[in-house]
Amino acid sequence: MYDVSSGRRFYGAGSTYNIYAGKEISRALAIGSFSDADMNDDLASLTAKQLNTLNQWESNTFRRKYPIVGKLVV
């Protein structure tokens, strides 16, 4: 779980990625989706390319810009 509050221009109200704020979005990032149905952690059916996309989001965006503040345990 990342604290994206410093990225308000991306995740704040009315911004492009606001739909992602406060949700588990691993699958959605991997497949490039803004659909609520894809906002989950179901990675089982993803291709290697999609998993790479997810890894790029995490390493190049989230880990570089935002602090980790927790871990979602289901």
C-alpha positions, 0 to 999 in steps of 0.5 A: 500500500502506497501513500500517493497523497503527494501525487494529488494532481494524478490521484486527487478528485477530478484527476485521471487516476482518481478512480484508482485511489484507495483500491487494489489495482494490480490487475487494472494496471497490468492490463491498462484498464479503468474498469471497476471489474479489473480493480483486484489482485487476480493476476492468474490469467495475465500474460508475461507482457502484462506482468512486466507492465505491472512490474514497471508501474511498481518499480518506475512509478510507485516505489520511486515516488511514494512511500509504502505505508502498509500491506493489504492482507486478505 
